[in-house]
Amino acid sequence: MSPAVTVLLLVAGLSEAVGRALPVAARRSDVSPPLMAGLLFTGAVVEGTVFALWPLTAWTLAELMPFAPPPDGRVLTWTPDLVAPLVFAAILAFPLLGPLLHLLLFVAVGSGLVAPLATATGLGWWAAAGCVAAAGVGLGVAVEVIRRLVVRISVIEIRRSLA
């Protein structure tokens, strides 16, 4: 992965992290700036990693398809022209602006991954679209589950320390 793609993925991840952390900071006035910076940095790395895994996960799902041709050694990765719409979508529609717009823009970004995946794997467009969608939904659900577990564990630890 080129340094430009890495930076673009981190910018998209930072935008997602800001969209997640700002509501928390707005509700709690006692959040310190260093804690907020740590949350934003951690969130940017996590979200950027999830974005980076999207094409690889879609590729893996495509290889698991029973009618997929044998792999030829190429792997679908982000390129600057594929990741630029992702950054635009993350900046334009971070979660504070509404889940529907956010979802629509990510569908548009995902559809940009379909053609390269279909070409690289030899699958049809609809099969590749299914792989991209399943990968995106799977990664999104996994991150949300982990996020909720971390919050639940944090709340339990805070209650223990207050008792």
C-alpha atoms as a printed R data frame, in Angstrom:
    type eleno elety resid chain resno       x       y       z
1   ATOM     1    CA   MET     A     1   0.000   0.000   0.000
2   ATOM     2    CA   SER     A     2   1.449   3.330  -1.011
3   ATOM     3    CA   PRO     A     3   2.040   6.112   1.533
4   ATOM     4    CA   ALA     A     4  -0.571   8.280  -0.224
5   ATOM     5    CA   VAL     A     5  -3.225   5.579   0.173
6   ATOM     6    CA   THR     A     6  -2.253   5.095   3.826
7   ATOM     7    CA   VAL     A     7  -2.636   8.813   4.505
8   ATOM     8    CA   LEU     A     8  -5.986   8.921   2.702
9   ATOM     9    CA   LEU     A     9  -7.244   5.935   4.714
10  ATOM    10    CA   LEU     A    10  -6.141   7.599   7.957
11  ATOM    11    CA   VAL     A    11  -7.930  10.819   6.961
12  ATOM    12    CA   ALA     A    12 -11.099   8.836   6.272
13  ATOM    13    CA   GLY     A    13 -10.642   7.019   9.588
14  ATOM    14    CA   LEU     A    14 -10.128  10.312  11.419
15  ATOM    15    CA   SER     A    15 -13.325  11.686   9.949
16  ATOM    16    CA   GLU     A    16 -15.226   8.603  11.097
17  ATOM    17    CA   ALA     A    17 -13.637   8.865  14.554
18  ATOM    18    CA   VAL     A    18 -14.589  12.530  14.834
19  ATOM    19    CA   GLY     A    19 -18.150  11.638  13.918
20  ATOM    20    CA   ARG     A    20 -18.225   9.040  16.672
21  ATOM    21    CA   ALA     A    21 -16.385  11.008  19.374
22  ATOM    22    CA   LEU     A    22 -17.968  14.454  19.020
23  ATOM    23    CA   PRO     A    23 -21.351  13.373  20.401
24  ATOM    24    CA   VAL     A    24 -19.578  11.910  23.446
25  ATOM    25    CA   ALA     A    25 -17.585  15.097  23.986
26  ATOM    26    CA   ALA     A    26 -20.686  17.249  23.541
27  ATOM    27    CA   ARG     A    27 -22.578  15.323  26.224
28  ATOM    28    CA   ARG     A    28 -19.696  15.281  28.671
29  ATOM    29    CA   SER     A    29 -17.968  18.540  29.472
30  ATOM    30    CA   ASP     A    30 -15.385  16.804  31.676
31  ATOM    31    CA   VAL     A    31 -13.599  15.058  28.788
32  ATOM    32    CA   SER     A    32 -10.027  16.307  28.828
33  ATOM    33    CA   PRO     A    33  -8.316  17.362  25.587
34  ATOM    34    CA   PRO     A    34  -5.565  14.724  25.915
35  ATOM    35    CA   LEU     A    35  -8.179  12.001  26.397
36  ATOM    36    CA   MET     A    36 -10.135  13.286  23.406
37  ATOM    37    CA   ALA     A    37  -6.976  13.368  21.278
38  ATOM    38    CA   GLY     A    38  -6.196   9.787  22.322
39  ATOM    39    CA   LEU     A    39  -9.723   8.680  21.462
40  ATOM    40    CA   LEU     A    40  -9.530  10.395  18.068
41  ATOM    41    CA   PHE     A    41  -6.137   8.891  17.251
42  ATOM    42    CA   THR     A    42  -7.204   5.401  18.310
43  ATOM    43    CA   GLY     A    43 -10.472   5.741  16.410
44  ATOM    44    CA   ALA     A    44  -8.668   6.973  13.291
45  ATOM    45    CA   VAL     A    45  -6.317   3.987  13.335
46  ATOM    46    CA   VAL     A    46  -9.138   1.495  13.939
47  ATOM    47    CA   GLU     A    47 -11.453   2.963  11.289
48  ATOM    48    CA   GLY     A    48  -8.584   3.351   8.817
49  ATOM    49    CA   THR     A    49  -7.652  -0.295   9.364
50  ATOM    50    CA   VAL     A    50 -11.237  -1.391   8.777
51  ATOM    51    CA   PHE     A    51 -11.314   0.642   5.555
52  ATOM    52    CA   ALA     A    52  -8.007  -0.930   4.498
53  ATOM    53    CA   LEU     A    53  -9.406  -4.418   5.139
54  ATOM    54    CA   TRP     A    54 -12.545  -3.876   3.047
55  ATOM    55    CA   PRO     A    55 -11.069  -4.826  -0.382
56  ATOM    56    CA   LEU     A    56  -9.019  -7.654   1.114
57  ATOM    57    CA   THR     A    57 -12.086  -9.095   2.840
58  ATOM    58    CA   ALA     A    58 -14.124  -8.779  -0.357
59  ATOM    59    CA   TRP     A    59 -11.299 -10.522  -2.247
60  ATOM    60    CA   THR     A    60 -11.237 -13.351   0.296
61  ATOM    61    CA   LEU     A    61 -15.005 -13.792   0.041
62  ATOM    62    CA   ALA     A    62 -14.730 -13.833  -3.760
63  ATOM    63    CA   GLU     A    63 -12.133 -16.606  -3.578
64  ATOM    64    CA   LEU     A    64 -14.486 -18.651  -1.386
65  ATOM    65    CA   MET     A    65 -17.235 -18.575  -4.011
66  ATOM    66    CA   PRO     A    66 -17.758 -22.085  -5.397
67  ATOM    67    CA   PHE     A    67 -17.795 -20.916  -9.017
68  ATOM    68    CA   ALA     A    68 -14.834 -18.545  -8.742
69  ATOM    69    CA   PRO     A    69 -11.953 -19.159 -11.142
70  ATOM    70    CA   PRO     A    70  -8.630 -20.131  -9.588
71  ATOM    71    CA   PRO     A    71  -6.683 -17.168  -8.180
72  ATOM    72    CA   ASP     A    72  -4.042 -15.686 -10.435
73  ATOM    73    CA   GLY     A    73  -1.916 -14.135  -7.686
74  ATOM    74    CA   ARG     A    74  -3.314 -10.612  -7.965
75  ATOM    75    CA   VAL     A    75  -4.962  -9.091  -4.927
76  ATOM    76    CA   LEU     A    76  -7.429  -6.232  -4.881
77  ATOM    77    CA   THR     A    77  -6.010  -3.283  -2.942
78  ATOM    78    CA   TRP     A    78  -6.876   0.340  -2.511
79  ATOM    79    CA   THR     A    79  -5.453   2.718  -5.072
80  ATOM    80    CA   PRO     A    80  -5.599   6.513  -4.809
81  ATOM    81    CA   ASP     A    81  -8.420   6.689  -7.372
82  ATOM    82    CA   LEU     A    82 -10.456   4.085  -5.450
83  ATOM    83    CA   VAL     A    83  -9.813   5.525  -1.978
84  ATOM    84    CA   ALA     A    84 -10.454   9.177  -2.848
85  ATOM    85    CA   PRO     A    85 -14.274   8.722  -2.929
86  ATOM    86    CA   LEU     A    86 -14.033   6.938   0.427
87  ATOM    87    CA   VAL     A    87 -12.268   9.931   1.944
88  ATOM    88    CA   PHE     A    88 -14.810  12.267   0.381
89  ATOM    89    CA   ALA     A    89 -17.672  10.149   1.742
90  ATOM    90    CA   ALA     A    90 -16.167   9.980   5.215
91  ATOM    91    CA   ILE     A    91 -15.567  13.724   5.359
92  ATOM    92    CA   LEU     A    92 -18.841  14.757   3.763
93  ATOM    93    CA   ALA     A    93 -21.121  12.443   5.688
94  ATOM    94    CA   PHE     A    94 -19.529  11.525   8.974
95  ATOM    95    CA   PRO     A    95 -22.159  10.023  11.270
96  ATOM    96    CA   LEU     A    96 -23.296  13.351  12.725
97  ATOM    97    CA   LEU     A    97 -24.867  14.306   9.393
98  ATOM    98    CA   GLY     A    98 -27.174  11.336   9.289
99  ATOM    99    CA   PRO     A    99 -26.973   7.606   8.838
100 ATOM   100    CA   LEU     A   100 -28.918   7.538   5.571
101 ATOM   101    CA   LEU     A   101 -26.557   9.907   3.739
102 ATOM   102    CA   HIS     A   102 -23.630   8.065   5.285
103 ATOM   103    CA   LEU     A   103 -24.979   4.722   4.066
104 ATOM   104    CA   LEU     A   104 -25.704   6.030   0.565
105 ATOM   105    CA   LEU     A   105 -22.194   7.400   0.166
106 ATOM   106    CA   PHE     A   106 -20.606   4.169   1.361
107 ATOM   107    CA   VAL     A   107 -22.765   2.223  -1.079
108 ATOM   108    CA   ALA     A   108 -21.409   4.480  -3.816
109 ATOM   109    CA   VAL     A   109 -17.829   3.897  -2.635
110 ATOM   110    CA   GLY     A   110 -18.438   0.143  -2.426
111 ATOM   111    CA   SER     A   111 -19.798   0.112  -5.948
112 ATOM   112    CA   GLY     A   112 -16.478   1.591  -7.032
113 ATOM   113    CA   LEU     A   113 -14.778  -1.536  -5.668
114 ATOM   114    CA   VAL     A   114 -17.067  -3.912  -7.551
115 ATOM   115    CA   ALA     A   115 -15.670  -3.480 -11.057
116 ATOM   116    CA   PRO     A   116 -12.003  -3.981 -10.047
117 ATOM   117    CA   LEU     A   117 -12.986  -7.009  -7.955
118 ATOM   118    CA   ALA     A   118 -15.018  -8.502 -10.798
119 ATOM   119    CA   THR     A   119 -12.151  -7.940 -13.230
120 ATOM   120    CA   ALA     A   120  -9.490  -9.313 -10.896
121 ATOM   121    CA   THR     A   121 -11.421 -12.423  -9.862
122 ATOM   122    CA   GLY     A   122 -13.358 -13.216 -13.013
123 ATOM   123    CA   LEU     A   123 -16.660 -13.142 -11.131
124 ATOM   124    CA   GLY     A   124 -19.743 -11.483 -12.531
125 ATOM   125    CA   TRP     A   125 -20.684  -7.983 -11.460
126 ATOM   126    CA   TRP     A   126 -23.496  -9.121  -9.138
127 ATOM   127    CA   ALA     A   127 -21.361 -11.764  -7.423
128 ATOM   128    CA   ALA     A   128 -18.579  -9.230  -6.896
129 ATOM   129    CA   ALA     A   129 -21.124  -6.707  -5.580
130 ATOM   130    CA   GLY     A   130 -22.346  -9.316  -3.109
131 ATOM   131    CA   CYS     A   131 -18.791  -9.943  -1.921
132 ATOM   132    CA   VAL     A   132 -18.116  -6.216  -1.474
133 ATOM   133    CA   ALA     A   133 -21.427  -5.718   0.354
134 ATOM   134    CA   ALA     A   134 -20.922  -8.752   2.608
135 ATOM   135    CA   ALA     A   135 -17.387  -7.626   3.432
136 ATOM   136    CA   GLY     A   136 -18.531  -4.075   4.233
137 ATOM   137    CA   VAL     A   137 -21.445  -5.204   6.382
138 ATOM   138    CA   GLY     A   138 -19.355  -7.861   8.136
139 ATOM   139    CA   LEU     A   139 -16.560  -5.439   8.984
140 ATOM   140    CA   GLY     A   140 -19.057  -2.788  10.094
141 ATOM   141    CA   VAL     A   141 -20.897  -5.204  12.376
142 ATOM   142    CA   ALA     A   142 -17.627  -6.527  13.822
143 ATOM   143    CA   VAL     A   143 -16.394  -3.021  14.657
144 ATOM   144    CA   GLU     A   144 -19.737  -2.050  16.168
145 ATOM   145    CA   VAL     A   145 -19.796  -5.174  18.372
146 ATOM   146    CA   ILE     A   146 -16.252  -4.490  19.571
147 ATOM   147    CA   ARG     A   147 -17.086  -0.814  20.156
148 ATOM   148    CA   ARG     A   148 -20.116  -1.742  22.286
149 ATOM   149    CA   LEU     A   149 -18.110  -4.325  24.258
150 ATOM   150    CA   VAL     A   150 -15.404  -1.763  25.023
151 ATOM   151    CA   VAL     A   151 -18.018   0.736  26.219
152 ATOM   152    CA   ARG     A   152 -19.760  -1.890  28.353
153 ATOM   153    CA   ILE     A   153 -16.468  -3.023  29.913
154 ATOM   154    CA   SER     A   154 -15.479   0.604  30.543
155 ATOM   155    CA   VAL     A   155 -18.767   1.322  32.300
156 ATOM   156    CA   ILE     A   156 -18.363  -1.757  34.497
157 ATOM   157    CA   GLU     A   157 -14.812  -0.685  35.443
158 ATOM   158    CA   ILE     A   158 -15.974   2.868  36.230
159 ATOM   159    CA   ARG     A   159 -18.768   1.542  38.452
160 ATOM   160    CA   ARG     A   160 -16.299  -0.702  40.292
161 ATOM   161    CA   SER     A   161 -13.905   2.184  40.900
162 ATOM   162    CA   LEU     A   162 -16.724   4.404  42.220
163 ATOM   163    CA   ALA     A   163 -18.062   1.758  44.597
